[in-house]
Amino acid sequence: MRSIWRTLDRALARDIGLVCLADCLVGVSYGAIAVSSGFPLWAPMLMSLLVFAGASQFMFVGIIAAGGNPFAAVLAGLLVNARHLPFGFALGDVLGKRWAARIAGSHLMIDESVAFALAEKDAHRRRAAYWACGIGLFVSWNAGVLIGAYAGTAISDTDAFGLDAAFPAVLLALVLPALKDRAARLPVLVGVVVALVATPFMPAGLPVLLALAGVLVGVAVKEPELQEVA
Amino acid sequence: MDGMELLVGTVVLALGTFAFRFAGPVLRSRAKLSPKAERLMALAAIVLLAALVAVSALTEGDSFAGVARPAGVLVGGVLAWRKAPFVLVVVAAAATAALLRLTGVP
């Protein structure tokens, strides 16, 4: 653990800290929205500790608050969270080889920690970024939800602060360098178009998964080139 | 709201989510992947994150997210592309969306 903090330089720590702050505020709004829509205090807090995936938590609370049944809420949440499966394959050894590290590291797997890790080239920095972001967000998200659940609707409209624009901007800034690799551009473009086209017609979560079609297109386009060389 | 139903729902969602998260690291450690397969896995994650950026920047539910949010993300994206510091990218994206809303832009 100590080597993580040594590898982590100031700039990276500051970037991660900013994301933690933003997510903490979103956590405040989540706690406040859950409690003000009639959930008991423990519900958003327990869910933030055990599920720890913002989009699916908002979805779960939204469906139940609108009178939907818990079964539908669970299914919708699982669909939103299914992208963690390919994330886990991409991360590889970042979590380490010990079982305790794999279990804890898996629980800390969220969009931001994955994006921060993949944005680093060096294996040590990759690991440091993943753990620092994962732990930092786990603490700040849960702290935010706790505050929101008790403080009520102090910050329920994070859109007023533009925080809804901050989340995509964070991921965009982290993903952009990967597009320097020309081989990544077509798959990303196809994936983005597929996801956007599918969004009006499909339940949340599925359009993002369908973006993986972009990877298939990338493979299909690349094969003939390889054969020509051979 | 039935407390027991909430508790069970939370635990089932938590277990399912953990299974998704845990499967990758565990299955990957069992087989040695070729460098090509590893590149594909990394590419898949990048494609997913990029799709997540597009969907969360442009849509809300199943309709258009309005103007302020996409404008904010666009400002952030241009700054990131011009290699501006990460903090500036994020703050500018949020500030753009917030200011636009303050002036009545949806």
Boltz contact constraints between the chains, C-beta under 6 A:
constraints:
  - contact:
      token1: [A, 15]
      token2: [B, 86]
      max_distance: 6.0
  - contact:
      token1: [A, 18]
      token2: [B, 87]
      max_distance: 6.0
  - contact:
      token1: [A, 18]
      token2: [B, 90]
      max_distance: 6.0
  - contact:
      token1: [A, 38]
      token2: [B, 1]
      max_distance: 6.0
  - contact:
      token1: [A, 43]
      token2: [B, 6]
      max_distance: 6.0
  - contact:
      token1: [A, 46]
      token2: [B, 10]
      max_distance: 6.0
  - contact:
      token1: [A, 47]
      token2: [B, 10]
      max_distance: 6.0
  - contact:
      token1: [A, 50]
      token2: [B, 14]
      max_distance: 6.0
  - contact:
      token1: [A, 51]
      token2: [B, 13]
      max_distance: 6.0
  - contact:
      token1: [A, 51]
      token2: [B, 14]
      max_distance: 6.0
  - contact:
      token1: [A, 51]
      token2: [B, 17]
      max_distance: 6.0
  - contact:
      token1: [A, 53]
      token2: [B, 17]
      max_distance: 6.0
  - contact:
      token1: [A, 70]
      token2: [B, 5]
      max_distance: 6.0
  - contact:
      token1: [A, 70]
      token2: [B, 9]
      max_distance: 6.0
  - contact:
      token1: [A, 73]
      token2: [B, 9]
      max_distance: 6.0
  - contact:
      token1: [A, 74]
      token2: [B, 9]
      max_distance: 6.0
  - contact:
      token1: [A, 74]
      token2: [B, 12]
      max_distance: 6.0
  - contact:
      token1: [A, 74]
      token2: [B, 13]
      max_distance: 6.0
  - contact:
      token1: [A, 77]
      token2: [B, 13]
      max_distance: 6.0
  - contact:
      token1: [A, 78]
      token2: [B, 16]
      max_distance: 6.0
  - contact:
      token1: [A, 81]
      token2: [B, 17]
      max_distance: 6.0
  - contact:
      token1: [A, 81]
      token2: [B, 20]
      max_distance: 6.0
  - contact:
      token1: [A, 82]
      token2: [B, 20]
      max_distance: 6.0
  - contact:
      token1: [A, 83]
      token2: [B, 48]
      max_distance: 6.0
  - contact:
      token1: [A, 84]
      token2: [B, 20]
      max_distance: 6.0
  - contact:
      token1: [A, 84]
      token2: [B, 21]
      max_distance: 6.0
  - contact:
      token1: [A, 85]
      token2: [B, 20]
      max_distance: 6.0
  - contact:
      token1: [A, 85]
      token2: [B, 23]
      max_distance: 6.0
  - contact:
      token1: [A, 85]
      token2: [B, 24]
      max_distance: 6.0
  - contact:
      token1: [A, 86]
      token2: [B, 44]
      max_distance: 6.0
  - contact:
      token1: [A, 87]
      token2: [B, 45]
      max_distance: 6.0
  - contact:
      token1: [A, 88]
      token2: [B, 21]
      max_distance: 6.0
  - contact:
      token1: [A, 88]
      token2: [B, 23]
      max_distance: 6.0
  - contact:
      token1: [A, 88]
      token2: [B, 24]
      max_distance: 6.0
  - contact:
      token1: [A, 88]
      token2: [B, 25]
      max_distance: 6.0
  - contact:
      token1: [A, 89]
      token2: [B, 24]
      max_distance: 6.0
  - contact:
      token1: [A, 89]
      token2: [B, 28]
      max_distance: 6.0
  - contact:
      token1: [A, 89]
      token2: [B, 41]
      max_distance: 6.0
  - contact:
      token1: [A, 90]
      token2: [B, 41]
      max_distance: 6.0
  - contact:
      token1: [A, 90]
      token2: [B, 42]
      max_distance: 6.0
  - contact:
      token1: [A, 90]
      token2: [B, 45]
      max_distance: 6.0
  - contact:
      token1: [A, 92]
      token2: [B, 28]
      max_distance: 6.0
  - contact:
      token1: [A, 95]
      token2: [B, 25]
      max_distance: 6.0
  - contact:
      token1: [A, 102]
      token2: [B, 25]
      max_distance: 6.0
  - contact:
      token1: [A, 106]
      token2: [B, 21]
      max_distance: 6.0
  - contact:
      token1: [A, 106]
      token2: [B, 22]
      max_distance: 6.0
  - contact:
      token1: [A, 106]
      token2: [B, 25]
      max_distance: 6.0
  - contact:
      token1: [A, 109]
      token2: [B, 21]
      max_distance: 6.0
  - contact:
      token1: [A, 115]
      token2: [B, 49]
      max_distance: 6.0
  - contact:
      token1: [A, 118]
      token2: [B, 45]
      max_distance: 6.0
  - contact:
      token1: [A, 161]
      token2: [B, 98]
      max_distance: 6.0
  - contact:
      token1: [A, 162]
      token2: [B, 72]
      max_distance: 6.0
  - contact:
      token1: [A, 162]
      token2: [B, 94]
      max_distance: 6.0
  - contact:
      token1: [A, 162]
      token2: [B, 97]
      max_distance: 6.0
  - contact:
      token1: [A, 162]
      token2: [B, 98]
      max_distance: 6.0
  - contact:
      token1: [A, 163]
      token2: [B, 94]
      max_distance: 6.0
  - contact:
      token1: [A, 164]
      token2: [B, 69]
      max_distance: 6.0
  - contact:
      token1: [A, 165]
      token2: [B, 69]
      max_distance: 6.0
  - contact:
      token1: [A, 165]
      token2: [B, 72]
      max_distance: 6.0
  - contact:
      token1: [A, 165]
      token2: [B, 73]
      max_distance: 6.0
  - contact:
      token1: [A, 165]
      token2: [B, 93]
      max_distance: 6.0
  - contact:
      token1: [A, 165]
      token2: [B, 94]
      max_distance: 6.0
  - contact:
      token1: [A, 165]
      token2: [B, 97]
      max_distance: 6.0
  - contact:
      token1: [A, 166]
      token2: [B, 90]
      max_distance: 6.0
  - contact:
      token1: [A, 166]
      token2: [B, 93]
      max_distance: 6.0
  - contact:
      token1: [A, 166]
      token2: [B, 94]
      max_distance: 6.0
  - contact:
      token1: [A, 168]
      token2: [B, 53]
      max_distance: 6.0
  - contact:
      token1: [A, 168]
      token2: [B, 56]
      max_distance: 6.0
  - contact:
      token1: [A, 168]
      token2: [B, 57]
      max_distance: 6.0
  - contact:
      token1: [A, 168]
      token2: [B, 73]
      max_distance: 6.0
  - contact:
      token1: [A, 169]
      token2: [B, 73]
      max_distance: 6.0
  - contact:
      token1: [A, 169]
      token2: [B, 76]
      max_distance: 6.0
  - contact:
      token1: [A, 169]
      token2: [B, 89]
      max_distance: 6.0
  - contact:
      token1: [A, 169]
      token2: [B, 90]
      max_distance: 6.0
  - contact:
      token1: [A, 169]
      token2: [B, 93]
      max_distance: 6.0
  - contact:
      token1: [A, 170]
      token2: [B, 90]
      max_distance: 6.0
  - contact:
      token1: [A, 171]
      token2: [B, 49]
      max_distance: 6.0
  - contact:
      token1: [A, 171]
      token2: [B, 53]
      max_distance: 6.0
  - contact:
      token1: [A, 172]
      token2: [B, 53]
      max_distance: 6.0
  - contact:
      token1: [A, 172]
      token2: [B, 77]
      max_distance: 6.0
  - contact:
      token1: [A, 173]
      token2: [B, 80]
      max_distance: 6.0
  - contact:
      token1: [A, 173]
      token2: [B, 86]
      max_distance: 6.0
  - contact:
      token1: [A, 173]
      token2: [B, 89]
      max_distance: 6.0
  - contact:
      token1: [A, 175]
      token2: [B, 46]
      max_distance: 6.0
  - contact:
      token1: [A, 175]
      token2: [B, 49]
      max_distance: 6.0
  - contact:
      token1: [A, 175]
      token2: [B, 50]
      max_distance: 6.0
  - contact:
      token1: [A, 176]
      token2: [B, 80]
      max_distance: 6.0
  - contact:
      token1: [A, 178]
      token2: [B, 46]
      max_distance: 6.0
  - contact:
      token1: [A, 184]
      token2: [B, 43]
      max_distance: 6.0
  - contact:
      token1: [A, 184]
      token2: [B, 46]
      max_distance: 6.0
  - contact:
      token1: [A, 187]
      token2: [B, 43]
      max_distance: 6.0
  - contact:
      token1: [A, 187]
      token2: [B, 47]
      max_distance: 6.0
  - contact:
      token1: [A, 188]
      token2: [B, 47]
      max_distance: 6.0
  - contact:
      token1: [A, 188]
      token2: [B, 50]
      max_distance: 6.0
  - contact:
      token1: [A, 191]
      token2: [B, 47]
      max_distance: 6.0
  - contact:
      token1: [A, 191]
      token2: [B, 51]
      max_distance: 6.0
  - contact:
      token1: [A, 192]
      token2: [B, 50]
      max_distance: 6.0
  - contact:
      token1: [A, 192]
      token2: [B, 51]
      max_distance: 6.0
  - contact:
      token1: [A, 192]
      token2: [B, 54]
      max_distance: 6.0
  - contact:
      token1: [A, 195]
      token2: [B, 51]
      max_distance: 6.0
  - contact:
      token1: [A, 195]
      token2: [B, 54]
      max_distance: 6.0
  - contact:
      token1: [A, 195]
      token2: [B, 55]
      max_distance: 6.0
  - contact:
      token1: [A, 196]
      token2: [B, 54]
      max_distance: 6.0
  - contact:
      token1: [A, 199]
      token2: [B, 55]
      max_distance: 6.0
  - contact:
      token1: [A, 199]
      token2: [B, 59]
      max_distance: 6.0
  - contact:
      token1: [A, 200]
      token2: [B, 62]
      max_distance: 6.0
  - contact:
      token1: [A, 207]
      token2: [B, 55]
      max_distance: 6.0
  - contact:
      token1: [A, 208]
      token2: [B, 51]
      max_distance: 6.0
  - contact:
      token1: [A, 208]
      token2: [B, 52]
      max_distance: 6.0
  - contact:
      token1: [A, 208]
      token2: [B, 55]
      max_distance: 6.0
  - contact:
      token1: [A, 211]
      token2: [B, 47]
      max_distance: 6.0
  - contact:
      token1: [A, 211]
      token2: [B, 48]
      max_distance: 6.0
  - contact:
      token1: [A, 211]
      token2: [B, 51]
      max_distance: 6.0
  - contact:
      token1: [A, 212]
      token2: [B, 44]
      max_distance: 6.0
  - contact:
      token1: [A, 214]
      token2: [B, 47]
      max_distance: 6.0
  - contact:
      token1: [A, 215]
      token2: [B, 43]
      max_distance: 6.0
  - contact:
      token1: [A, 215]
      token2: [B, 44]
      max_distance: 6.0
  - contact:
      token1: [A, 215]
      token2: [B, 47]
      max_distance: 6.0
